[in-house]
Each structure stands twice: as structure tokens, then as C-alpha cells.
Amino acid sequence: MNHATVAGNLGADPEVRFTSGGQKVTTLRVAARARKDETIWWKVTIWGEQFDKLISYLKKGSSVVVVGEVMKPEVYTDREGKTQVSMGLVAFQVTFSPFGRGKSGEESGASNKQQSGFSHGGDAGAFSAPAFENSFGGGSSHQDDEIPF
């Protein structure tokens, strides 16, 4: 299994559909900048209802970080007639990006009180985003004068 972490912005609101068997499928279109003038589009597939609480906050332009299994690339022709490649990812973790800004200049997370990471299932080994105040120094809080730089 090949896994990837993709950070980018949603190119459209999430699309929710159902299979003929009744299973929920949500699709996210994520634009990730690869180089200054190059964008890679990722089609992110979310099976079931595992991220429903988070998805209700996602809109076109939202900054997200997605971790998942890489799928076979799809080749298509864009509006200008150029051949393009769309990468596929089946998500097992979706979070708000800590670096993204919403349209009003606020962070894309609804608020600092909002839980920022959701992972698939109850696996204790699953990746989850650390709290910023606990991400350095083994969980102890630092005063400004204690930081060595």
C-alpha cells in the first residue's frame, strides 16, 4: 500500500453520493501546489460517514491536509485541450490545515475549540495532529524566554 500526505485547498464544495448498495461516498477535489506554476489536483474519496462532522465545515477554498492510500492516476483533457493527470487518494485521515486562511482572514478551522483531526476507526496507532502547544519539548509548555532562538 502506498500512502501520501497532501496539503492543499478545496477546488469545490464536497460532493456526497451513494452507491447502488446505499454506501455513502464523499469526494473532495484538492489542489496542491507542486511548484510555483504547477498545481496537482487530487481526487480524494471518503467512504462512509467517518468524517461527517468535519465535512460539514469544508467549503470551496478550505485548506486541508489529507492522509490516505494513493490510487491509480487518471488522465483527462482539460478545457484548453491539454492532457492533465488527476491523482487519486482514499482518505483515512482528514484535518484542517494549520497554515490555511479562510476568506475573512481567519483560520480555516471553525474555531480553536473545534477538534482539528479525525482519523479512521479507533486505532490507537493512527496518525492524529498534535496540539501546537504540545508539539515541542515533550508536552511541557514553554515561556517565551525559554525558547533558544
Secondary structure, DSSP 8 states (H G I E B T S, - for coil): --EEEEEEEESS--EEEE-TTS-EEEEEEEEEEEETTEEEEEEEEEETTTTHHHHTT--TT-EEEEEEEEEEEEEEE-TTS-EEEEEEEEEEEEEE-TT-B-TTSSBSSS-TTS--EEESTT-TTS-----GGGSSGGG----GGG---
